[in-house]
Amino acid sequence: MTGPKFPCLFQINTRVWVNELSEALGRPATLDDIPDLELDRLAEMGFDWVWFLSVWQTGVAGQRVSRENPEWRSEFHDTLPDLRERDIAGSGFAITGYTVHEDLGGDEALARLRERLRQRGLRLMLDFVPNHTALDHPWVEDHPDYYVSGTDSDLARAPQNYTRIRRNEGDQVFAYGRDPYFAGWPDTLQLNYGNPALQEAMIQELLRIAGRCDGVRCDMAMLVLPEIFERTWGIPAQSFWPMAIRRVRERVPGFWFMAEVYWDMEWTLQQQGFDYTYDKRLYDRLREGHARPVREHLHAEPEYQKRMARFLENHDEPRALAAFTREVYEAAAVITFLTPGLRFFHQGQFEGRKKRISPHLIRGPREAVEPDIQGFYKSLLGVLARPVVREGQWQLLECTPAWEGNWTWDGFLAFSWEGPVGERLLVDVNYAPNQGQCYVRLPFADLDGHAIQLRDLMTSVFYERDGSDLVSRGLYLDMPPWGFHIFEVTIR
């Protein structure tokens, strides 16, 4: 599938958005009611992909668990002090079938939405949940062998990880879907990747999904890797992803796979065929607030870096404006979205929303727009729309002390972009809580002997410098805590 070298993706909380449309229209809305003007806006903002979260059919069992779980309800009340029962629809990841939820208009409404996106040059991403299904998925009756089963002693020993399910042919103990480091998700059942028949069934599900969209975001993709699955369940399993990805791409060439992945398994999944993998490590290091670990992460191989999905928030993480202090926030965003890879944004991020909305909810809180954040992203998206950062070459630059004994250079990150038609950018960030100074050499040899203009694309800052000095000694920077520049570099 063709597209820019470094694309942009926008994640939409589908059920919350459609619920807001229902309230505005005074009637139940569907995907057909998503305004063309909103799709136009996404295209005009420079997005290439739109991920519609939680469009698949869910069931009453998951909804019941979501409404009865006291820990979850406490979180829901924190998000919505005026919480109503109907706001809790059940997790969009407790799926009973890969057909579009009837409340959203079904498969036909999705097909019409996809065509409207296509007309605007936007590609559609949907969810694939490989690890588990809902408690009331039809396979529980028809194919209980597709699941990890348990015994009465398992249920007595670890009730947080097992449950008894009523079946027409007799009750049976099944394992909850799990991350091995936490208790099971009580609204799900664990699929058994040690069963070749289950693997084939999941490939068939993927093939059906691939007929409805252009790519999938694979939930907790590392959980079905053979080594992870066997360590969690003690069941040997064959590798799933290489075969599944190959089969899908034989049917739909260029179909996209993005992995939610942690535990340093990103490279493994890239090697198994994923186009992009979550870059949680960059996110975590940015939250720690120290430049050196971020710099070290950005020394990774270029092939690895360009397949990372860079984000500051998503439906699983706190809102960025809640996770980062206001003074750090913009510096972290500049680093995140001006490094190579997929630029991954979340609905509400541009408005400065602070409340995370659980995937169990279909209503979000009303929050005031933060004008400063909105203005910042308008400028940043303008930079990201430039060919130099969509198709160009990125390079991490070395920062050196401004004078002997000046330790503040270690708080800087600097990198350059060079485009196919000569456009060049220099990005400098003082990612530290103190004023800092350093030199950074520009990697453009043809600047030597020329007068150079440096124009900051985010502010009104403008400098003229000697090109020979920029190439030999470097650009001198003296920047406030968490300060940044995105300089357009031109020869006068």
KOLVEXTI-776065 format. One record per atom (N, C-alpha, C): z, x, y; residue in one letter. Coordinates in steps of 0.05 Angstrom, whole numbers, plus 5000, padded with zeros to 4 digits. Each point is the difference from the previous one (the first is absolute). Example, Ala and Ser with C-alpha at 12.3 -4.5 7.8 and 13.67 -1.06 7.14 Angstrom:
KOLVEXTI-776065
515652644886A500049825024A500050185024A498649935021S500150165024S501449855022S
***
This chain:
KOLVEXTI-776065
500050174976M500049835024M500050175025M498149965017T499850165024T502149925020T500550175019G501949955021G500850265013G501749995020P500850255013P501650174982P500150265006K501450194984K503049945001K501049925023F502949935003F500249725011F500249804983P499949725009P502749905009P500049765011C502549865009C500349744984C502549954992L500749754985L502149855015L499849735000F502049835012F501149814979F502650004997Q501449834980Q500949745013Q499349784988I500849735010I501949874980I502249895009N501849844984N498849724999N498349954980T498349764999T501649745002T502049974983R501449754999R501549945027R501150215012V501349965026V498049915021V497750135001W498049945019W499049724997W499449924975V498949734995V502249805007V502550064995N502149815007N500249975030N499750215015E499949985029E497749835010E497750034987L497749835007L500649714994L501449954978S500749724993S501749885021S502050155010E501749895021E498549955026E498150185006A498449975024A498149764998A498949954976L498049794997L501349734994L502550004992G501449754992G499049894974G499050174982R499149924974R499950254982R500049964973P499850244983P497450155004P500350265006A497750175005A499350164974A497650104999T499150174978T498650245011T498950174983L498650235009L497649935018L498949764996D497849915016D500849975030D502649975005D500949955028D500550265015D499850234987I500350255014I497750025020I500650035026P497949985020P498150234999P497449935005D498050215002D500750205022D501249905022L500750185022L502050224991L501849934982E501950204990E498550214983E498149914984L498550204984L498250175018L498949875021D498550165020D501850225012D502449925006R501950195013R500550244982R500449954975L500650224981L497650194999L497649884999A497650175000A499850165026A500549875022E499850145026E502150225003E502349974987M502150205001M499350254983M497949984985G499150244984G500850004971G500949784990F500849994972F497649984981F500350124977D498049994979D500849834977D502649994995W501149854977W502249815010W500249764987V502249825005V501349934973V502550064998W501649944975W501549745004W499249804986F501349745000F502150004978F502550045008L502350014982L500649724988L500649994974S501149764987S498349765002S497550024989V498349764999V500149864973V501150144979W499849894973W502049794994W499449854979Q501649774992Q502850104990Q502049875010T502850054991T501149744988T502350014987G501149774986G502849925009G500949784988V502649895007V502350174990V499650154978A502150164990A500850235019A497950135011G500650215020G501249895025G499149775009Q501149875023Q503049944996Q500649904976R502849934994R501850255001R499150214988V501650255001V500350105028V497949995016S500250095028S502049845016S500149744994R501849835016R502950024990R500450084975E502750014989E501350285001E498450215005N501150275000N501650045025N502750044998P501650025024P499450255017P499450224988E499350255015E497549965016E498049884987W497549955015W500449805022W501549794995R500549795020R501450125025R501750194995S501350135023S498050145018S498150144987E497850135015E498349795014E499449784987F498349795012F501449895025F502749964998H501549895023H500050205023H500150264994D499950205021D497349995015D497949954985T497349985012T499749745015T500949784988L499749735011L502849865002L501450035022P502649865002P499849704995P497749885006D499649724996D498549954973D500550164980L498749994974L500049714989L497649924989R499849744986R499150064972R500649824981E499250044973E497050044997E498549855015R497150014998R498850275010R501750155014D499050275009D499950194977D501549954978I500250184977I498049904979I497750125000A497949924981A500050154974A501650224998G499950174977G498350245006G500550224987S498650255005S497049974994S498450115018G497150014995G499350194978G501950164990F499550184978F501049894973F501049764999A500749864976A497749814994A497850114989I497449864999I499849854973I499149755002T499449844975T497150014993T498350095017G497150034994G498550105024G497850154994Y498450115022Y497849805008Y501049775009T498449805014T501449965027T498449945020V501249975027V501849765001V502350035012H502149795000H498849745012H500649784987E498949745008E500849945029E502450095009D500849955028D498350155020D498650214991L498250155018L497149914999L499549804983G497349904998G498450084976G501350154981G498750074975G497850215003G498750064978D498050214999D497749955020D499349755004E497749945017E500650085029E502449955009A500850075028A499950315003A501050144979L499950295002L497150105001L498249884984A497250095001A498849965028A500749785013R499049955027R501250205019R502650074997L501250195018L498750284995L499550074976R498850264994R497250025014R498549784999E497450015013E500350025030E501949875012R500550035028R500750285008R501750134983L500650285004L497650184998L498449954979R497650164996R498149995023R499749765012Q498249985023Q500950175024Q502550075000R501150175022R500450294992R498950074977G500350284990G502750064989G501649804994L502850044990L500049964969L501550174986R500249984971R502749894993R500149864978L502449854992L501550154977L502650045005M501750114979M502149794992M500549994974L502049814989L502050154982L502049864990D502150134984D499250004970D500850214986F500150004971F502750114992F501449854983V502750064992V500050074970V499750264994P499750084972P502549994983P502350035012N502450044984N501249754988N499649775012H501549764992H498649755008H500949774989T499049745008T502549835008T499449755008A502149815005A501349914973A502349885002L501449914976L498549784986L498449845015D498649774989D497050054999D499250254996H497250064995H499149884973H497549904998P499149884974P500350194977P499850265005W500250194977W502749994986W502149905014V502649984986V499849824976V498549795002E499649824977E497850104982E497750095012D497650064984D500050284988D501250195014H499950284992H502750145005H502149924987P502650135004P500050294993P498150094984D499750284992D499150175024D499049875021Y499250155024Y502450115016Y502449914993Y502450075015Y501850184984Y501750155015V502150154987V502249804993V500649994974S502049824990S502750144997S502149844997G502650114996G501549864978G502550074997T501749884980T502449875013T501549854984D502549895011D501950215010D500050234985S501850225008S499150125026S497350025004D498950105026D501049825023D499849744995L500849815021L502950025006L501750044979A502950025004A500750265014A498550224993R500650265011R499050035028R497749895006A498750045027A498849745010A501749815007P499049745009P498450025026P500350225014Q498550045025Q497150084994Q499450074974N497350084993N498649834979N501449804990Y498849824979Y500749715006Y498449824989T500549725003T499049854975T501149774996R499049834978R498249785011R497649994989I497949815010I499649784979I499949755009R499449784982R497049994994R499349994975R497249974992R499849784980R497649884998N499649784982N500550094971N499450254994E500350104972E502650144996E501949965018G502650114997G500750195023G502649995009D500850175022D499850304992D499650165021Q499650294995Q501150165023Q501150234994V501050185020V497850195009V499650015026F498050175013F501450185020F498750235006A500950185021A498949915027A501750025020Y499049965027Y498250245008Y498149955018G498550225012G501950185014G499550274997R501950195011R498750255011R501350105021D499950285008D502450134985D499550234986P502250114983P502550085015P499950025026Y502350095015Y501749765011Y499149764994F501449765011F500149794979F501749805004A500149774983A497449855001A499549844979G497549854998G499649805022G497549925005W499349795019W500349734984W502049845007P500649774983P498049775001P497950025017D497949805001D497550094985D500250224985T497650114986T500750074972T497850044984L500350104972L498250254998L501050194985Q498750264997Q497750004980Q497650085009L497850024982L500250254982L498949984976N500350224980N497450164998N499950225014Y497650174999Y499850164975Y501949984982G499750114973G498249834982G499349765009N498349824985N497150025011N498150104984P497350025010P498849735008P500949794987A498949735008A500849935028A502550075008L500949955027L498350165020L499550254994Q498450175018Q497249875004Q498849914978E497449875003E500149755016E502149844996A500449765016A500250065029A501550215007M500350075029M497450115011M498450134984I497450095010I498249755005I500249804983Q498549765005Q500949865026Q502650015005E501049895025E498850155024E500050274998L498950165022L497049945004L498649964978L497149945003L499649735014L501749814995R499849745014R500750045029R502150155006I500750045028I497850145015I498650194986A497950165013A497649835008A499849764989G497949825008G500849845025G502550035009R500949845023R500650165025R500050274998C500750165023C498750274997C500650195018D498750265001D501950224991D502549944996G501950204992G502749884995G501750154986V502749914993V502150205008V502249905009R502450165004R501749954975R500650224985C501349974974C503050055003C501549804996D502950005004D501450194980D501750185011M501550194983M498350124978M497750115007A498050084981A501050214980A502050165008M500950224982M501649904977M501049755001L501749904979L498649974973L497349985000V498649964975V498750274990V500650225014L499250264989L501550044974L498750114980P501250034973P502750135001P500350225015E502550155000E502349835013E499349855021I502049835013I500749764983I498049884988F500549764983F501750074976F499350234987E501650074976E502850085007E500350145023R502750085008R501749755007R498849795011T501449765007T500749834976T498049974981W500349804979W500150124972W499550264997G500050134974G497749914982G497849915013I497649914986I497750185008I498750144981P497650165006P497849825010P498450105018A497849845011A497650185006A497649894997Q497650155008Q499649985030Q498550195011S499550005029S498349755007S500849865021F498749765008F498050035023F500950155021W498449995025W497250124998W499650234987P497250114999P498149814986P500949874979M498249814986M499549755017M502249905012A499749755016A498250055024A500450225014I498450055024I497150054992I499550144978R497350054992R498649734993R501449834985R498849744992R499349835024R501849995020V499549845024V497650115015V499950265003R497950125016R497349994986R500049984974E497549964986E498849725007E501849815004R499249735008R499549975030R501850135015V499949975030V500150295012V497850135002P500050285011P501350005028P501650215005G501250035026G502549835004G500949854980F502449845003F502450195005F501749925018W502250175011W502649964985W501550214995F502649994989F502050155018F502149875009M502150135015M502649964985M501550224996A502549994985A502450015017A501849814996E502850045009E501250184980E500950245009V501050204981V502150175013V502050084984Y502150175010Y500650224979Y502150165004W501050204981W498050234996W498650075020D498050224999D497949964979D499249754996M497949934980M497349955014M499950065026E497549935015E497650154989E500250264996W497850164991W499149914972W501949934983T499449904973T498249765001T500749815017L498449765002L497450045014L499950185019Q497450075011Q498150124979Q501150164983Q498450124978Q499149804980Q501549784998Q499249794981Q498149795012Q499250045025G497949845011G500749845025G502450015010F500749845023F498850135025F498949825017D498950095026D502150105019D502249855001Y502250065018Y502749954987Y501950165008T502849974991T501950005024T502149854998Y502049985021Y501050285007Y500350065026D501350255008D502849955009D501849934981K502849955007K501450255008K499150234990R501350255007R499850065030R497649965011L499750055029L501849805015L500049754992Y501749805013Y502950085000Y501050094976D502850074998D500750245017D498250205001R500550245015R500049945030R498249825008L500049925028L502649865008L501049844982R502649865005R502350195002R499850224985E502250205002E500050145027E497750015014G499950095027G499850305004G499050154980H499750295003H497150074996H499050185018A497250074999A499250174976A501750194993R499150194980R499349874973R501749824989P499249874975P497449845002P499549885024V497549865004V497750194999V500350235014R498050205001R499450104971R502150054985E499650104973E498449804983E500649745004H498549804985H497150005007H499450055025L497250005009L498550254994L501350194986H498650244990H498649944973H500349764989A498849934974A497050025001A498850014976E497150034997E498549785015E497850065013P498549805015P499149764982P499250054976E499149784982E502349814995E502450104997Y502349834995Y500749855026Y499950135022Q500849875026Q498149775007Q497450044996K498249795009K500149754983K501550014978R500349764983R502949885002R501350075021M502749895005M499849765018M501649804994A500349775018A502350045018A499550055026R502150075019R501049755014R502649955000F501149765012F502750065013F500749825019L502750005012L501649754991L498649804991E501449774989E498249854982E501149844982N498649814983N502049794991N499249824982H501949784993H502450104985H499950244988D502350114986D501950165017D499150105022E501650185017E501149845024E502150115013P500949875025P497850015021P500149825019R498250025022R500350275014R497850125008A500150275011A501950015025A500049805016L501650005024L503049974993L500649914975A502750004991A500850264986A498050134987A500550244985A500250255018A498450005022F499950235018F501249925027F501550195012T500949955027T497549985018T500349875022R497849955018R498750275010R501750205005E498950255010E498450154979E500749964974V498650154979V497549854991V500049745003Y498049824988Y497150095006Y499350045025E497350055007E499150284989E501850195001A499350274989A499449984971A501649844985A499649974971A497349864995A499349815017A497549864996A497650185005A500250175020V497850195006V499650184976V502150104989I499750184976I498949854977I501149764994T499149844977T497149945001T499049905022F497449885001F497850205010F500850235008L498050205008L500050244980L501049954976T499550184978T497949874982T498750154982P497849894984P501149804979P498349824992G500749804980G499449725009G501149814986L499749725007L502249925020L499249895023R501949915020R500849714994R502549964993F501049754988F502049875019F499249775012F501749865019F500849734989F502149895011H501349764990H500149795022H499549754992Q500149785019Q502749995014Q500049985027G502450005016G500750275011G498850214989Q500650285009Q499250045028Q497749905008F498950045027F501649865021F501449794992E501649845019E502950105001E500750194983G502850105001G502049834986G499149864979R501949834985R502250184987R502449894998K502350154989K501049894974K499449764993K501149874976K498050024977K500850134979R498350004975R500149724988R497749914990I499849744986I499750044971I501949914984S500050044971S497549864988S498850114979P497849874987P500749734986P502649945000H500949744989H499849785020H499750075026L500049805022L497249945009L499749755009I497449925012I500349945030I502250075011R500449965029R501350255011R499250085023G501250235014G501449915025G501750175011P501449935025P498250035024P500649855021R498650035025R501250245015R498350195008E500950235014E498350055024E501350095021A498550065025A498250254996A497750005013V498350234999V501150225017V499850254990E500950245016E497550115014E499849955026P497550085015P499450304998P502150165001D499550294999D498850094973D501049884978I498950064974I497149904998I499649765010Q497349895000Q498050175015Q500950105023G498350185016G499550264986G502150114987F499750254986F497949974978F500149794984Y498149974978Y497249945010Y499849875023K497349955011K498750275005K501550195012S498950265006S499550164974S501949994981L499750154975L497649904984L499649734999L497849904985L497350085013L500150035026G497650105014G499350284991G502150174996V499550274990V499049984971V501249834984L499249994972L497249894996L499049865020A497249904998A497950215005A500950235009R498050225007R498950124974R497450065000P498850124976P501450264991P501150155019V501250254993V502449974981V501549785002V502249974982V499449814977V497649894999R499149834978R498350164980R498650205011E498150154984E500350315002E501850095018G500150285006G501650174981G500450255008Q501550204984Q502750045014Q502149994984W502850035009W501050274993W501750125017Q501150264993Q502850025012Q501950074983L502850065009L500050275014L501250015024L500050255016L502850135000L500050265004E502550155000E501150005029E502649945001C501550025025C501650255000C500150145023T501550265001T501949995024T502150164998P502050005022P498850065027P501049875020A499050045027A501050275011A502350104990W501050265006W502050084978W500550254999E501850104979E502749865002E500949904977G502649874999G500049715006G497749895008N499849715006N499649854973N502149884991W500049864974W498749725001W499549905024T499149725002T497149964990T498550214996W497349984989W500049854973W502250034985D500149894973D500049705000D500449875023G499949715001G497349885005G497950185002F497349905006F498349964976F498249815002L497749974982L497549985017L497950144991A497549995015A497750004980A498049845006F497650004983F497649935017F497750074989S497549955015S498249824983S498249865014W497849854988W497450105012W497950044984E497450075009E497949824988E498549875018G498149804990G497250114995G498349844987P497450094993P498150045024P500749895023V498250035023V501450165023V502050164992G501350185019G502549895013G500849754995E502449905012E502450144987E502050075017R502350144990R502649905012R502049984984L502749925009L502150214992L502050025016L502450164994L502449825002L501549984978V502449835000V502550184998V501849965019D502550165002D502449815000D502050054984V502449844999V502450184999V501949955019N502650134998N501949814984N500050034974Y501549814983Y502950114997Y501449995022A502750115001A501649865022A502750004999P501649865020P500650175024P498550225003N500550195023N497450075013N500250085025Q497750125014Q499050244984Q497450044998G498950224985G497650135012G499650264993Q497750155010Q498750144976Q497450045002C498550154980C497350065010C498550174985Y497250045004Y498649894975Y497649885004V498349924978V497250095005V498950164982R497350105003R498049794992R498049965017L497949814993L497950134981L499149854980P498350134980P497049985006P499349955026F497249975008F499050255013F498650174985A499250275011A498249985023A498449785002D498049995022D501349935027D502749975001L501349965026L500250265015L499850224986D500350265013D498050045023D501050075023G498350065023G499449755017G501249774994H499449765014H502549885013H499649845020A502249845011A500249754983A502549934993I500449784981I501749785013I499249754995Q501549775009Q501549884977Q502549945004L501749864981L500949745012L499149784989R500749745011R501549844978R502549925007D501649854981D499049714998D499349924976L498949734996L502149785001L502550075000M502249815000M501349975028M499550195017T501349995027T497950095021T500950055023S498250105022S500150305002S501350144982V500350295002V497350134997V499450205017F497450145000F500550295007F498950194984Y500450285006Y497250145000Y499850225015E497850184997E501150274992E498850124980R501050254989R497750194994R500650264998D498150204993D499550004970D497649974991G499449984972G500750264985G499650235012S500650254986S503050014994S501649915019D502950014996D500849804978D498749774999L500749804980L499450104971L497950164998V499250104974V501750244992V500750175019S501550254993S503049954999S501249945023R502949975001R500849714992R498449815009G500649724993G500849835024G500249744996L500949825021L503050005001L501050055024Y502949995004Y500949715003Y502049934985L501149725000L503050015007L500749835019D502949975007D500449695000D501249904980M500049714996M502949894996M500449755009P502649884997P500649924971P502449924993P500649904973P498049784992P498950024977W498249804988W497549965017W499350195016G497649985016G497550054984G497749905010F497550054986F497749995020F497850134992H497449985014H497849974979H498049845007I497549994985I497850085019I499450255000F498150115020F497149994990F498349895017E497150034996E499350285012E498750164984V499450285008V497050025006V499350065025T497250025008T499550255016T497650114997I499250235016I498849905026I501050105023R499149905026R497250105005R
***
